[in-house]
């Protein structure tokens, strides 16, 4: 066997071998075996981790919505402060302009 390998190294005998096909077959065999092992190894710990990840995903979505809502409210309050300043600068008498809908919890 060693002599064959040495001979193959010295000559171009190895050029005729379809290495791409062999690599593809080996990858398919190893990959399917790996997936089979993964599916069979599903444990209660894995299920708990998956449940925990789902909970964290849900919590993240809720937090992102809260941040979006707070950013919207901050923009509204900034616009309202600008309108109040304009009201004061222009010397307009009271009452001040009404706050925009959705500001200060009025939704």
N, C-alpha and C positions, 0 to 999 in steps of 0.2 A: 504494500500500500504506500509506504514511504517512497519507494522507487517511482511509483506512478505519479505521486505528487511532485517529486523532484523533476521528473521528465516533463510533466505538464508545465512546471515553472520555466523550464528551459525552452519549451516550444510554445507554439500558439494553439495547442490543442484545446485549451480552455476557452478560446474565442468562439467555438461552435456551440457552447452550452448556453441555453436561453436563461440567463441569470434573472432577467426581469420576471419571467414566468415562475421561476422557482421562488423568488422573493415574494411574489404575489400569493402563491399557494401557501407558503409558510406564514405569511401575515394573516391570511384568512383562517388558517387552522389555529394559530395562537390566539387570534382575536376572538374567534367563536368560543374557544375554550375559556378564555378570560371572562367573556360575558356570561357564560354558563356558570362559572364559579361565582361571579358577582351576584347573579340572581339566586343561586342556592344559598349564599351566605347572608341573606337578609335576616337580620336578628331583631329582637325587641329593642336593643339599644339603637339600631339604625332607625327603626320606626319612631322611637322617642325623639331622636335627633331631627328627623324629617318633620315631625309635628312641631317641634320647637322652632325650626326654620320657618315653617308656615306661619306660626304665631308672630315671629319677628317680622316677617314680610307684611303681615296685616298691620302690625303696629307701626311699621315704617310708613306705610301708605297713609295711615291716620295722621301721623306726625307731619308728613309732607303736606297734607291738606290743611292742617292747622297753621303751618308756616305760610302757606299760600294765602289763607284767610287773613292772617296777621299782616302780611305784606300789603294786601289790598286795603285793609283798614288804616295802615300807616300812610299809604298814598292818599286816601280820602281825608285823613286828618291834616295832612300837609296842605292839601288844597283848601280845606276849610280855614286853616290858620292864615293862608295867603288872602283869602277873601275877607277875613276879619281885619287883617292889617290894612287892606285896601279901603275897607269901610272907615277905619280910624284915620288913615292918611287923607282921605277925601273929605273928612270933616262931617260925615253923615251922622245924623242924630240916632239915638237908640230907637228901636231895638236892633240888635245885630242881625246879620243874615242867618237864616235857618241852617242848621247843620244838614249835610247831605244824608239821604236815606242810606242806612246801613252803617252809619257811624255811631259809636258808643252803644253798641249792642242792639240798636233798633234795626232789626232785619226783617 
